[in-house]
């Protein structure tokens, strides 16, 4: 993609521009210490997503309401104005934020006062590519092997768009994190190994695997069989051979790393 053809919004210093853009706000979290690693942030959730992932926890954000909730949007902007110097960043999440075509303008309106992070699967590649110059960090959802995307997302273009968006991200040199939420319904051991190979081919250095949850802090019980000892050893050995680091995020909030220094990753029949 030719970077010179991308639309670049002019810089702005006024939060009123956010009100004028009327982003489809679906909610916001005042404070978070985990959504932009190492930074205290506010998280803005945008409505709208062209994908229909079966494990999605934000299904209420899939569709747009008829009108933007202007009262909620004003409360969000007021929060940003009052927390300048106290918060580090604004995280734009969803839904799928690239479904909002004015995402580049929104990110540019925020960055005069805040670091801007983005959570995305790269569903709309053109919007994603245009927004990247105004984004400080991307949490990129790598959902499955590219040829299996349509089955998971129920969108025939999702694999192509996701792959193109990841390539744009890597070319932009924007700091990022690649993460995958593992669910037994959508992932097999073969799929996970093929995903690892696809990341290795792209020279990705770190991959975050996140346990699928059946409630806020309870992992899916079927993960015990999927992520058994033999498979963890296989995944670990292939990662070590290719010099890629795999970090595990457990449903209870803890983390571990797949290295030979760890005998276990915490997987046992009594985990809850």
Residue pairs with C-beta under 8 A, 6 or more apart in sequence:
1 129
1 168
6 129
6 130
6 133
7 104
7 130
8 104
8 130
8 133
9 104
9 105
9 108
9 109
9 134
10 108
11 108
11 112
12 108
12 109
12 112
13 112
13 113
14 109
15 77
15 80
15 81
15 109
15 113
16 77
17 105
17 109
18 73
18 76
18 77
18 80
18 106
18 109
18 110
19 70
19 73
19 74
19 77
21 102
21 105
21 106
21 109
22 68
22 70
22 73
23 44
23 46
23 68
23 73
23 100
23 102
23 106
24 46
24 47
24 48
24 64
24 65
24 68
24 95
24 100
25 44
25 45
25 46
25 47
25 68
25 69
25 72
25 73
25 76
26 45
26 46
26 47
26 58
26 60
26 61
26 94
26 95
27 45
27 61
27 72
28 42
28 43
28 44
28 45
28 72
28 76
28 79
29 35
29 42
29 43
29 45
30 42
30 79
31 40
31 41
31 42
31 87
32 40
32 41
32 42
32 43
32 91
33 39
33 40
33 41
35 41
35 43
35 91
35 93
35 117
35 119
35 139
36 88
36 89
36 91
36 115
36 117
36 137
37 137
37 177
39 88
39 89
39 115
39 117
40 86
40 87
40 88
40 89
41 87
41 88
41 89
41 90
41 91
41 117
42 76
42 79
42 80
42 83
42 87
42 89
42 90
42 91
43 90
43 91
43 93
44 76
44 90
44 91
44 92
44 93
45 58
45 61
45 93
45 94
45 95
46 61
46 92
46 93
46 94
46 95
46 96
46 97
46 99
46 100
47 61
47 62
47 63
47 64
47 65
47 94
47 95
48 61
48 62
48 63
48 64
48 94
48 95
48 96
48 99
48 100
49 56
49 61
49 62
49 94
49 95
49 96
49 99
49 123
50 96
50 99
50 123
50 124
50 155
50 158
51 96
51 121
51 123
51 153
51 154
51 155
51 158
52 62
52 153
52 154
52 155
53 143
53 152
53 153
54 152
54 183
54 185
54 186
55 181
55 183
55 185
55 186
55 212
56 62
57 213
58 94
58 95
61 94
61 95
62 95
80 87
80 90
80 110
80 113
80 114
84 113
84 114
87 114
88 114
88 115
89 114
89 115
89 116
89 117
89 136
89 137
90 110
90 114
90 115
90 116
90 117
91 117
91 118
91 119
92 103
92 106
92 107
92 110
92 116
92 117
92 118
92 119
93 118
93 119
94 119
94 120
96 120
96 121
96 123
96 124
97 103
97 118
97 119
97 120
98 120
98 122
98 123
98 124
98 125
98 127
98 128
98 131
98 165
99 123
99 124
99 127
100 106
100 127
101 124
101 127
103 127
103 128
103 130
103 131
104 127
104 130
104 131
104 133
104 134
107 116
107 118
107 131
107 134
107 135
108 134
110 116
111 134
111 136
115 136
115 137
116 134
116 135
116 136
117 135
117 136
117 137
117 138
117 139
118 131
118 135
118 137
118 138
118 139
119 138
119 139
119 141
120 128
120 138
120 139
120 140
120 141
120 165
121 140
121 141
121 143
121 158
121 162
121 165
122 128
122 140
122 161
122 162
122 164
122 165
122 166
122 168
122 169
123 155
123 158
123 161
123 162
123 165
124 161
125 161
125 164
125 165
125 168
128 165
128 168
128 169
129 165
129 168
132 138
132 168
132 169
132 172
132 174
133 172
135 174
136 174
136 175
137 174
137 175
137 176
137 177
138 169
138 174
138 175
138 176
138 177
139 176
139 177
139 179
140 165
140 166
140 169
140 176
140 177
140 178
140 179
141 179
141 180
141 181
142 162
142 166
142 178
142 179
142 180
142 195
142 199
142 207
143 149
143 152
143 153
143 162
143 180
143 181
143 186
144 151
144 152
144 180
144 186
144 187
144 191
144 195
145 191
145 194
145 195
145 198
146 159
146 160
146 162
146 163
146 198
147 159
148 159
148 191
149 155
149 158
149 159
149 162
150 156
150 157
150 158
150 159
151 186
152 158
152 186
166 178
166 202
167 202
169 176
170 176
170 202
177 206
177 208
178 199
178 204
178 206
178 207
178 208
179 207
179 208
179 209
179 210
179 249
180 187
180 195
180 207
180 208
180 209
180 210
181 210
181 211
181 212
182 192
182 209
182 210
182 211
182 212
182 223
182 226
182 227
183 212
183 220
184 212
184 220
184 222
184 223
184 225
184 226
187 226
188 226
189 226
189 231
189 234
192 231
192 235
193 234
193 235
193 238
196 207
196 235
196 238
196 239
196 242
196 244
196 246
197 238
199 207
199 244
200 242
200 244
204 244
205 243
205 244
205 245
206 244
206 245
206 246
206 247
207 239
207 244
207 245
207 246
207 247
208 246
208 247
208 248
208 249
209 246
209 247
209 248
209 249
210 248
210 249
211 219
211 220
211 223
211 248
211 249
211 250
211 251
212 219
212 220
212 223
212 251
213 219
213 220
213 251
214 220
214 221
217 251
217 252
217 253
218 251
218 272
219 250
219 251
219 252
219 271
219 272
220 251
223 267
224 267
224 268
224 269
224 271
227 265
227 267
228 267
229 264
229 267
232 258
232 265
232 267
235 246
235 258
236 246
236 258
236 259
236 260
239 245
239 246
239 258
240 259
240 260
245 257
245 258
245 259
246 257
246 258
247 255
247 256
247 257
247 258
248 255
248 256
248 257
248 258
248 265
248 266
249 255
250 256
250 266
252 272
254 266
256 262
256 265
256 266
258 265
